[in-house]
């Protein structure tokens, strides 16, 4: 059985496999439709992404723009090494959520 392109579990949007030009057209409407509409921060888990190119990066930027238009934010809460390298290379690492400091943990 093939893994869905976009999964939403416990308020977290999970993408897996390739975020490339070959899949961007299929992923974009699913990703945008999965973004919260209730003012909640959109949380993305990209830890299972095996490949990302500029089309995949454009998807992330489009999702960020969409939630910004809704008055909220997008945080990437988990990344694979290829996603992290790409975000850093294209100066988009600000999308990655900052880990909670030990003082703020209950």
DOLO-163850 format. One line per field, with one value per residue (C-alpha): residue number from 1; x, y, z. Coordinates in pm, 1 decimal. Layout:
N
k = (NUM:...)
px = (X:...)
py = (Y:...)
pz = (Z:...)
! end
This chain:
106
k = (1:2:3:4:5:6:7:8:9:10:11:12:13:14:15:16:17:18:19:20:21:22:23:24:25:26:27:28:29:30:31:32:33:34:35:36:37:38:39:40:41:42:43:44:45:46:47:48:49:50:51:52:53:54:55:56:57:58:59:60:61:62:63:64:65:66:67:68:69:70:71:72:73:74:75:76:77:78:79:80:81:82:83:84:85:86:87:88:89:90:91:92:93:94:95:96:97:98:99:100:101:102:103:104:105:106)
px = (0.0:138.1:183.9:-43.8:136.3:10.8:-97.8:-246.3:-220.0:-268.9:-261.0:74.4:106.3:347.5:507.6:723.5:925.5:1023.4:932.6:1043.0:917.5:785.4:540.9:484.4:169.2:9.0:124.6:43.2:-339.3:-324.6:-74.9:-265.2:-595.3:-440.8:-329.9:-528.8:-810.2:-877.8:-585.9:-359.6:6.7:65.7:314.1:502.1:693.5:941.4:1155.9:1065.1:1139.9:1410.4:1465.6:1378.9:1447.7:1351.0:996.1:966.0:1106.5:848.9:575.4:699.2:715.6:362.7:233.5:409.9:256.1:-90.2:-79.7:63.3:-234.7:-455.0:-279.3:-86.9:246.4:408.4:665.6:863.2:895.8:1105.0:1333.0:1546.9:1907.6:1832.4:1552.9:1770.1:2054.7:1815.2:1652.6:1993.3:2126.8:1831.6:1821.6:1481.2:1588.0:1367.3:1077.5:1215.2:1056.3:1295.2:1318.1:1163.5:1414.8:1445.8:1310.6:985.1:920.2:663.5)
py = (0.0:340.9:607.3:909.8:1219.4:1428.6:1293.1:1493.0:1339.9:1516.5:1855.9:1786.6:1767.7:1495.7:1471.3:1176.7:1068.1:1313.8:1683.3:1734.0:1873.2:1524.1:1531.3:1903.6:1927.2:1642.9:1758.1:2130.5:2114.3:1848.4:2047.2:2374.3:2203.1:2048.2:2381.1:2481.5:2729.0:2789.6:3024.6:2747.3:2739.3:2498.4:2230.9:2034.3:1713.3:1663.9:1402.8:1137.0:1349.8:1172.6:1434.7:1800.0:2035.3:2394.1:2286.4:2130.7:2444.5:2648.8:2429.3:2512.5:2882.4:2871.3:2702.2:2963.9:3243.7:3087.5:3063.3:3415.0:3538.9:3367.5:3555.2:3264.1:3089.0:2775.1:2585.1:2292.1:2078.2:1791.0:1763.5:1510.1:1602.8:1682.2:1920.5:2092.2:2135.8:2283.5:2523.2:2644.8:2673.1:2886.7:3086.2:2953.2:2791.9:3040.2:2809.8:2548.4:2579.2:2666.6:2394.4:2481.0:2594.2:2376.4:2662.4:2673.2:2300.4:2220.4)
pz = (0.0:-98.4:169.3:121.3:-6.2:285.6:625.3:911.6:1257.6:1589.5:1418.3:1251.8:873.1:764.1:421.9:316.9:15.9:-253.4:-253.9:-610.1:-937.8:-1021.4:-727.2:-665.4:-876.1:-679.3:-336.5:-356.1:-338.7:-65.8:139.6:109.2:194.4:506.8:653.9:962.9:914.5:1285.3:1351.9:1479.7:1382.8:1095.2:1203.0:935.8:992.9:709.8:883.5:624.2:317.7:118.2:-151.7:-201.7:-488.3:-559.1:-650.0:-303.0:-147.2:-341.2:-189.8:159.1:76.8:-71.6:245.1:457.4:249.6:279.4:660.0:678.0:475.2:733.8:1014.3:1161.8:1106.9:974.1:1178.1:1048.4:1359.4:1221.9:921.2:742.8:674.5:307.5:405.4:664.8:415.1:157.7:404.3:519.1:163.0:53.7:380.1:480.6:808.8:995.9:902.4:1141.1:1484.6:1761.4:2026.4:2362.4:2619.0:2931.1:3142.5:2943.8:2973.1:3245.6)
! end
